[in-house]
Amino acid sequence: MAAATVFLAGLSWSGAAAADPCLAVPDQGPTPAYLSPGSSFSGPVVEVIDGDGLCVNTGGGPSDWVEVRLADFYAPELSTPEGRVAKRTLETASLGRRLDCVAEHRSYDRIVARCRLNGRPLGDLLRQDGAAEGGNAYEPIAGAAREPTGPGRATARETWALLRTLPAEVLAAVLVVLGIALVLIWRALGRPTHRPATTRQRRPAPAARRPKPVGPPAANRTKPPRKPAPRRRQR
């Protein structure tokens, strides 16, 4: 039952990954030339993903929508109240408006870039509007934020982006295996770890032994004198 639940969750998860609207950067493959580091791109914001992620339409359809991770603002995780407030602030400030961005580098299927709205850095506008910064790997650098680097610095957002690069069938199979492993672990932990106490038959107590006589050794004991044999009368 648990494995089936995990399998259905995997299908829904993989379906959500397949519904990603920003398709300019492929999950697997080279980065488009116009999004190489240092290149400029611009367009209206067609979708806000979270407090520091959005889609910029550089052409027509979803194949021209670039998923941008803001390089100068690091929002809290979307699962927190602060993260949801940051997303609403970003929607109010940028949705439907034109951004001018400069690409820095690629992070999974998105482009880390610095964007400006009417000539002003978007990160500064978000801070001015009261959006809080934070997150698992947030490190303020002169009032800005940077992309987490190094081992053990990946957040839930980076992990989700990495999982989205997997085919739907592979992702579902991985989740099924994890579900089976969890069921086996749960069953193993549910078994008693100690054996039930068994009634043991006690051995009968040994019979009481006669106490040994206390005294000097037999070799040193004095024997009582023998009585003289009676003499026979001579006839």
N, C-alpha and C positions, 0 to 999 in steps of 0.2 A: 504493500500500500504506500509506504513512504517512498519507495523507488519510483512508483508511478507518478506520485505527486511531483517529485523532483524532475521527472521526464517532461511532464506538462509544463512545469516552470521553465525548463530549458527551451522548449519549443516557443513559449511566449517571449522569452528573453531573446532568442535568436531572431524571432519575428520583429521585435523592437529594433534590433540591430540592423535588420534589413531595411527598416523604414527610415533610416537616417537620410534627411533631406539634402544635406550638404555633400555633393558628390564630386566637387572639383578636384579634390585630392583623393586618389584611389587608396583603398585599404592596403593593397599590395601593388607595388610598382613604383616607377620613378615619379618625382614631383614635377608638375608642369613647369616649363621654363619660365613662364611669366610670374611664378611664385618662388623663384630661387632667392636665396638670401640677398638682401639689398634692393630687391625689385619693389616697385610701387604698384599698387592696385587700388581701385576705388569702386564704389557702388553703394546702393541703398542696403540697409539692414532688413532682411526678409524674415529672420527668426532669431530669437534670443534663447540660448540653450540653458545657461545658468548665469551666475553673477559675473563671470568674466569670459563667457564664451558666446559667440554669435555667428550668424551666417551673413556674408556679404555677397550680393549678387553682382558679379563682374560682367555678366552678359545677358543670357536669356533664361534658359531653364535650369533645373537643379544641377545639371552637369557643369554649370558655371558658378554655382554657389560655393563659396570658400568658407570653411569653418575656421574661425579665427579665435585664437586664445590670446587675450590681451596680455602684452608683455609688461605693462606698467600698472597693472592692478591684479591683485590676487584675492579673490572673494572667498568667504567661508564655504564649506561644503553645503550643497543644496539641501541636505537632510537636516540642517540646523535652521532655527528661526532666522538667524542673521543672514544665512545664505539665501533664503527665500526673499528677504527684504532686498538684498543686493540684486537679485534677478529682477524684481519689480522696478528697482531704480534704474537698472540698465535698459529695461524695456521702455520706460518713460523717456529716457534721455536719447535713445538711439533708434528705436524701432521705426522703420519707414523713412529714416533720414540717411543722407549720404555721408559715408566715411571715406577718408583718404588714409590709406595704410601703407606701411613699409614693412616688408617681410624680414624677419630675423632668422628663423630656422623652422624646420618641420618637427612636429611632435605627434607621432602616430599618423592619424589621418587628418590633421589640422595644421594650420600655420600660426606660429607664434609671431605676432606683429604688434607694432605700435601704430595706433590709429588716432586720427584727429577729426574732430567735429567742428566745422566752421573755424578751422585753424587752431583750435585748442585741444590739448591732449585729452583723450577720453577718460583716462585714469584720473586726471585732476578733476574733471567734471563730476565723476562719480563720488570722489571724496568730498567735493564741495556740496553735493546733494545729500551727504550724510551716510553714504554706503560704507559699511565697516569692512575692513580687510581682516583676513585670518586664514583658516585652513590648516591642514596637517603639516604643510611644509612652508608656511609663510615666514619669510625673513625680510623685514623692512630694510631697504637700502636707499638712504637719502629720500625717504618718503615714497618709494616705489616698491615694487615686488619683482621677484625673478622666478623663472621656471625652476622647479626643484631638480637637482642633479645629484648624482652619486647613488651608491647602493642603498636600498632601504628608504628612499625618499619618495617613491611613487605613492600617490594618493588614490582614493577610490576613483577619481576621474580618470587618471592615467590607466588604472587597471581596467576600467570599463572600456576605454578606447582600445586597449590591447586586445580584449576579448572580442571586440567587434570585428577585428581582422580575421577571426577564425570563421570557417564555413559553418553554416547552421547545423549541418549533420554532425560535425566534429564537436561543436559546442554542446549539442544535446547529449552526445555520447559521454562527454566528460562529466556532465552533470549527473547522468545516470550512474556512472561509476562512483562518483562522490556520494550519491544517495545510498547505494548499496553498502559502501564502506561505513557510512554513518549508522546504518541499520545493524551491521555486524558488530560495530563497536558498542552500540547500545545494548545489544543482546549479551555481549561478553561482560559488560559492566553490571548487567542485571542478575547474573548468576552469583550464588553465594561463593565467597572466596575461602571459606573454612568448612571443614568436614563436621557433620553433626557428631556430638559427643556420643560414644557408644558405652554401654554398660559393661564394665569389666568385672569378671568374677575374681574375687579376692582369694588368694591362697589361704588354706587353713593354717592357723598359727601352729608352729611346731610344738609337740608335746613337751611338757616340763621335764627337764632332765634332773636326775637325782644329784644333789650337790656332792661334790667330791669331799672326802674327809680332809679336814685341815690338820696338819701336823707335820712332824719331821718325815723325811723320806723313809721308805720301807727299809732301805739298807742300813739306816742308822737307828732303827728302832731296836730296843732291848727286848729280847725274848724272855718270857717268864721262866723261871727255873723248873726243870722237870722234877716230878715227884719220884723218889727212889722206888724201884720195883720191890715188892715184898719178897723177903728171903724164904726159901723153902726149908722146912725142917728136915734134918737128916734122921733117918730111922736107924 
